[in-house]
Amino acid sequence: MNLTHASRHWILAVVGTFILAHAAPLLAKSPEPLVCEVAIVGGGAGGLHTAFRLGPILGSKVCLFEKEEELGGRIHDISYDNDAKDAPRIGVGARRIMETQTVVLDLAAELGLQLETPVVSADLIQARGRTAFGKEDFVSLYPGLPVKQDPSTDTETWLYDQLRHGPERGNAGLYPDFRSYVSAIVGKAGFDYLHDMSRFRADFEYDLDAPSYLDYLDEEWDVCCVASYPVGGMSGFIRGMEERARAAGVRIFKGEAIHGIHRKGQGYQLQSARYKVAANKLVLAVPPSAFPHLRGDVPARIAKQKPFQDIVGVKVATITQWWPYAWWKDIRNPAQPDEKGQVWRAWTTESCVNFIEIPMEASAAVQNVTRSVYDDDQRCVEHWEKLAKHSMKQVEAEIHEGLTQIFHQNGVSLPENVVIPRPLKTHVQIWPAGWHFLRAGATNSNAEIAAWSLEPLPGEPVSLVGEAYFINRSGWSDGAYKSSIQVLNRHYGLQLKGQ
Ligand SMILES: Cc1cc2nc3c(=O)[nH]c(=O)nc-3n(C[C@H](O)[C@H](O)[C@H](O)COP(=O)(O)OP(=O)(O)OC[C@H]3O[C@@H](n4cnc5c(N)ncnc54)[C@H](O)[C@@H]3O)c2cc1C
């Protein structure tokens, strides 16, 4: 056979490609061995806090593995121009700390974070075709609502008091779920009123365990008063803890998802793409939604337990928008002439926009940015997720309609005419498990779940850390910190405040 130069070249290229393709798996680097005293899986607030506290006593014996390129998990700040270094940022997850959250405030002081406490202004609410500034203005729209018997308090607080302190509280476990408990205590009208006045709807729409939710409510009711915002966003906590953990010698691996965890001898073996890790102790600082992606006997033995199965994640959407100018800055409650009259939050049952937050803290306000949608209503979250995959233009058009419905000619706020421009940029964030509760039929209390998470495999040095395992502080980063603190105090001999 007489082959031309070109065809010989071609055959060599094909044979070469074939050999390379088939030999590649053999040539791929096998995972590097790594030895750690404590392996922490997950670099959100809970996992990173654990590493940061262990750093001074164990240094490089602590390894932390985070699947994303950035630490922080549900603490995630983004900027208008992602490529611009040091550009101002805004949170698409956690944003603020309340006055009573001393664990987080103490941590902020320890890390030297600067906090802003803006004057919080007016809330605008829309339900049953009415728009008003106060929840009392809606009472007449709910015929059959129990008449409050305490003139010193408002209707919403009074209804919650009936749920929390009424004689049936002790029997809450006999009701199939929180919804039926609420309807039994304050009637259908009371249920509808509480649902519509709340900014968060999942609490009334998911099948939640009544005693667990009431225990959470007791603590949630104390979350109060002045809200603080870290300058530069909540990721200041993450940067501060990361810097100190690294300085203490902690080995932090980003972009390194753990795929499998096995018991091996007296210790554990973890696998990631690059490493085969041997560890004596484990801290699993990932929420339950991460478990289906973890192979091995350790996650399997935890996931089959009832306390684990009782935890339910609430799906949440936040949609952040940057604008050419602050079209909202003149919207106010005419009854409040001072700066407190400015509208900073609005919520509605009339559209999937649901809850709008307008940053008042200077470092965020200068960005002309709003959280235009904040939603945990199951159907709406699914809707935003689908729409965002299909067309961002439609997402923007629907938000435009929702915002117009709330702010334009609503009959109460001034100016009457509010024209909403086109946003410069829209970011849709779906949190598959934004926060956690216990599902109806749970057999453990919140306190029992927290105790179980300290040692879910009895006698083994494995702990679960995170907000998901500290239901009384559901939806707040102090849940993650408190969960971490209880593990550090119990298993690592620390004596931290704030458990
Ligand atoms: C929309 C929203 C608003 C909120 N607002 C506030 C607020 O204003 N104030 C406040 O205090 N709190 C707020 N929170 C709650 C707070 O953000 C969380 O409670 C807290 O950040 C949870 O931390 P965590 O460590 O428990 O979990 P996560 O943050 O979920 O961390 C888990 C980490 O594990 C990583 N991971 C998962 N699988 C693997 C794997 N296989 N290998 C390695 N790593 C893995 C994840 O990538 C993630 O980084 C808000 C939450 C949401 C969703």
The ligand as an SDF file (V2000), in Angstrom:
LIG
                    3D

 53 58  0  0  0  0  0  0  0  0999 V2000
  -32.0120   33.6640   52.0630 C   0  0  0  0  0  0  0  0  0  0  0  0
  -31.3890   33.5040   53.4220 C   0  0  0  0  0  0  0  0  0  0  0  0
  -31.3380   34.5860   54.2780 C   0  0  0  0  0  0  0  0  0  0  0  0
  -30.7320   34.4630   55.5230 C   0  0  0  0  0  0  0  0  0  0  0  0
  -30.6470   35.5680   56.3250 N   0  0  0  0  0  0  0  0  0  0  0  0
  -29.9320   35.5000   57.4600 C   0  0  0  0  0  0  0  0  0  0  0  0
  -29.6430   36.6800   58.1910 C   0  0  0  0  0  0  0  0  0  0  0  0
  -30.0370   37.7820   57.7900 O   0  0  0  0  0  0  0  0  0  0  0  0
  -28.9090   36.5580   59.3260 N   0  0  0  0  0  0  0  0  0  0  0  0
  -28.4190   35.3610   59.7550 C   0  0  0  0  0  0  0  0  0  0  0  0
  -27.7580   35.3170   60.7970 O   0  0  0  0  0  0  0  0  0  0  0  0
  -28.6660   34.2210   59.0670 N   0  0  0  0  0  0  0  0  0  0  0  0
  -29.3970   34.2680   57.9380 C   0  0  0  0  0  0  0  0  0  0  0  0
  -29.5890   33.1320   57.1940 N   0  0  0  0  0  0  0  0  0  0  0  0
  -29.1600   31.8380   57.7290 C   0  0  0  0  0  0  0  0  0  0  0  0
  -27.6810   31.5710   57.5820 C   0  0  0  0  0  0  0  0  0  0  0  0
  -27.2460   31.9420   56.3060 O   0  0  0  0  0  0  0  0  0  0  0  0
  -27.4310   30.0700   57.7810 C   0  0  0  0  0  0  0  0  0  0  0  0
  -28.0880   29.6220   58.9360 O   0  0  0  0  0  0  0  0  0  0  0  0
  -25.9670   29.7170   57.9360 C   0  0  0  0  0  0  0  0  0  0  0  0
  -25.1940   30.4080   57.0060 O   0  0  0  0  0  0  0  0  0  0  0  0
  -25.8380   28.1980   57.7760 C   0  0  0  0  0  0  0  0  0  0  0  0
  -24.5000   27.7770   57.9210 O   0  0  0  0  0  0  0  0  0  0  0  0
  -24.1630   26.2180   57.9460 P   0  0  0  0  0  0  0  0  0  0  0  0
  -22.7140   26.0910   58.1750 O   0  0  0  0  0  0  0  0  0  0  0  0
  -25.0780   25.5300   58.8760 O   0  0  0  0  0  0  0  0  0  0  0  0
  -24.5600   25.6600   56.5070 O   0  0  0  0  0  0  0  0  0  0  0  0
  -24.1390   26.0850   55.0300 P   0  0  0  0  0  0  0  0  0  0  0  0
  -23.9560   27.5400   54.9360 O   0  0  0  0  0  0  0  0  0  0  0  0
  -25.1670   25.4550   54.1490 O   0  0  0  0  0  0  0  0  0  0  0  0
  -22.7300   25.3940   54.8220 O   0  0  0  0  0  0  0  0  0  0  0  0
  -22.5520   24.0800   54.3760 C   0  0  0  0  0  0  0  0  0  0  0  0
  -21.3230   24.0500   53.4800 C   0  0  0  0  0  0  0  0  0  0  0  0
  -21.0200   22.7020   53.1220 O   0  0  0  0  0  0  0  0  0  0  0  0
  -20.5620   22.6860   51.7900 C   0  0  0  0  0  0  0  0  0  0  0  0
  -20.6940   21.3040   51.2710 N   0  0  0  0  0  0  0  0  0  0  0  0
  -21.8120   20.6390   50.9430 C   0  0  0  0  0  0  0  0  0  0  0  0
  -21.5110   19.3960   50.5200 N   0  0  0  0  0  0  0  0  0  0  0  0
  -20.1680   19.2680   50.6020 C   0  0  0  0  0  0  0  0  0  0  0  0
  -19.2560   18.2170   50.3020 C   0  0  0  0  0  0  0  0  0  0  0  0
  -19.6720   17.0370   49.8240 N   0  0  0  0  0  0  0  0  0  0  0  0
  -17.9330   18.4250   50.4910 N   0  0  0  0  0  0  0  0  0  0  0  0
  -17.4810   19.6190   50.9630 C   0  0  0  0  0  0  0  0  0  0  0  0
  -18.3070   20.6530   51.2390 N   0  0  0  0  0  0  0  0  0  0  0  0
  -19.6410   20.4780   51.0810 C   0  0  0  0  0  0  0  0  0  0  0  0
  -21.4680   23.6970   51.1050 C   0  0  0  0  0  0  0  0  0  0  0  0
  -20.9450   24.1230   49.8710 O   0  0  0  0  0  0  0  0  0  0  0  0
  -21.5250   24.7970   52.1630 C   0  0  0  0  0  0  0  0  0  0  0  0
  -20.4940   25.7420   51.9940 O   0  0  0  0  0  0  0  0  0  0  0  0
  -30.1940   33.2230   55.9290 C   0  0  0  0  0  0  0  0  0  0  0  0
  -30.2500   32.1150   55.0720 C   0  0  0  0  0  0  0  0  0  0  0  0
  -30.8370   32.2630   53.8250 C   0  0  0  0  0  0  0  0  0  0  0  0
  -30.8700   31.0730   52.8960 C   0  0  0  0  0  0  0  0  0  0  0  0
  1  2  1  0
  2  3  1  0
  2 52  2  0
  3  4  2  0
  4  5  1  0
  4 50  1  0
  5  6  2  0
  6  7  1  0
  6 13  1  0
  7  8  2  0
  7  9  1  0
  9 10  1  0
 10 11  2  0
 10 12  1  0
 12 13  2  0
 13 14  1  0
 14 15  1  0
 14 50  1  0
 15 16  1  0
 16 17  1  0
 16 18  1  0
 18 19  1  0
 18 20  1  0
 20 21  1  0
 20 22  1  0
 22 23  1  0
 23 24  1  0
 24 25  2  0
 24 26  1  0
 24 27  1  0
 27 28  1  0
 28 29  2  0
 28 30  1  0
 28 31  1  0
 31 32  1  0
 32 33  1  0
 33 34  1  0
 33 48  1  0
 34 35  1  0
 35 36  1  0
 35 46  1  0
 36 37  1  0
 36 45  1  0
 37 38  2  0
 38 39  1  0
 39 40  1  0
 39 45  2  0
 40 41  1  0
 40 42  2  0
 42 43  1  0
 43 44  2  0
 44 45  1  0
 46 47  1  0
 46 48  1  0
 48 49  1  0
 50 51  2  0
 51 52  1  0
 52 53  1  0
M  END
$$$$
